[in-house]
Amino acid sequence: MAGRGFIRDKLEIKFLILYITARVIEPIPFDTVLDLTLCDDAIDYFDFSECLADLVKTEHLTLSEEGLYAITEKGLRNSRICESSLPYSVRLRCDKNLAACNRKLRRKSQVKASVTQRPNGTYTAAFSLEDDMGSVMDLKLAIPREDMANMLAERFRKSPERLYSEIMRVLMSSDPEEDKDQ
């Protein structure tokens, strides 16, 4: 144990890892577990790595082939029993970080953009936006170059609501052909 903090031993690090993995909305990679666990200055990388590996070995967590960690039923039971032994200030800081992490994870699952090559050498940029009720928008565009398609996909990921609003504005505005007749 290195720095100044409230976590004093490896057992408490394990409690903290279980606390975190019980509250994330989907399995997460090593780096995310690490970032969320380092909310206390007393935790160092090597102790964390050892504790995470132990939790997988003891079947409190699973590690998927994609490198994602998820809590098991056994881990959930033990997390509920042990969470009150974590210092309150650590839990508060952890909850704040978890809320931000879960917002990012939810956003990532609701906003999707992909680029695929078509048989004629052009590309398709596919965009989808979902909310808690389901699909809000699905859009596919034919794009002549891969770099352009990737740029559009990145822009969509950053601001899908803007594209949705612009499409709605254009579709809801009066038809230019109707305006000419009046």
N, C-alpha and C positions, 0 to 999 in steps of 0.2 A: 504494500500500500504506500503510495508516494505522497500525494499532496495533502492539503488541509481540507477536510470535508467531514461529512457525517457518516459515510459508509466506512465501517471499520474492518470488515473481513470478507473473505470470499463468499461466505454463506449469504451475507447481505447483498453482495453483487448479484448472486443468483436470484435472490428475492426480487431485486430491482429488474432484472432481465425478464423474469416471469410477469411482474407487474406491467411492464411495457408490452410484452407480446400478448398479454391478455386483453389489451386495450386498443391495439392497432386494428384497423378494419379489414386488413388482408395480410397475407404473408409478406415479409420484408427481407431485403438482402442484408448481408453482414454489415455493410457500411451504415445502413440506417439504424440497425440495432446498436451499433457502436456509438453513433452520434447521439441517440436518445439516452443511452446508458451513461455517457460521459457528462451527465448533468451535475455530477458531484465531483469536486476537485480531488478527492481521495482515490479515485479509480484510475488505474493505469491500463494501458492497452494489453499488456501481457496477462494480467490477472483477469481482465475481461475475456480475452480469447480462451483462456483455460476454463473459465466458468461456463462460457457459451458451449464449448465442446462437451463439458461434463453434463450439461442439461440435455444435449442431444443424446449422449451415451445412456443417460438414465431415463430416456424417453419422456422427458418433460416438454421437449421441443422436437419438431421434425425438421429435417433439412431436405428440401426437394432437389431434384436433379438440376433445376434452374438456379440453385443457390439461394432459395428463399426459406426463411425460418418462420415456423408457425407453432403455436402452442397446442399441446395435446389436452385431452380430458384430464389426464393425471396432472399436467402442469396447471390447468385451470383450478383444480381442487386445491393444490398446494399454494397457488398464488392467493386464493381467497383466504386461506388460513394464515398466511405469512405477511400479507400486505400491511397489516397494522403495525408490524415491527419495524417497517421503514420509517425513518424520520419524516415528520410532517412537512418540513421545508423541502425535502428531496421530492416527496410526492407532489407537492404544489408545482415545483419547477418542472417535474416530469410531465404532469398533466398539461401544463401550458405547451410544452414541446410536442406532446402527443396530439393535442388539438390542431396544431399547425401541420404536423405530419399527416394526420387523417384528412385534413382539408386538401392537401396536395395529392394524396392517394385517390380521394374521391374525384377530384378534378381530372386527374389522369385517366380514370376509368370512364369519365363522362365526355371527354374531348379526345377524339381520335382522328388522326390524319395519316394517310399512307400514300406511297407512290409506287406504281407498278408499270412495267414496260409493256406496251402493246405489240402485237405481231408486226405492225407496220413501222416500228421504230420510234413512234411517239410514246407519250406517257399518259397515264391516268392518275390524277390526284383525287383521292377519295377523302371526303371530310364527313364526320358525323358528330353530332352534339346531342347529348341525352340529359335528362333531368331525372328526378326520383320517380316520375310517372312513365318514363320510357323515352322513345326517340322524339327529338324536337326537330332535327334536320338531318337529312342525308343528301350529300351533293357529290357528284362526280364530274370532273372537268377534264377534257382532252387538252394536253399541254405538249407543245412541240419539242421541248428540251428537258432533260432530267434536272439540270440545275434550277431551271425556272419552277418546275414542279416541287422540288425540295424546298425552295424559298417560300412558295405559297403554303406548303404544308406547315412549315415553321411559323409563318405569320398566323395561320389559322389556329395553331395550338396556343399561341400567345393571346389571341383575342377573338374567339369564336362568336361571342355575343355581338361584336361589331359587324361581322359579316351577316349574321342573322338579321340584325336590325336594318342594315342597308338593303338586303333582299326584300324584307317586309315593306320598307319605305317605298322602294321602286314598285313593288307589286300593288301596294295600296294607293299609290298616287293615281291621278286621273290619266286616262288613256289619251295620248297625244292626238290620235285619230278622232276621238270624240270631241276634243277641244276645237279642231278645225271646222267641224260641222256647225258649231254654235256661233 
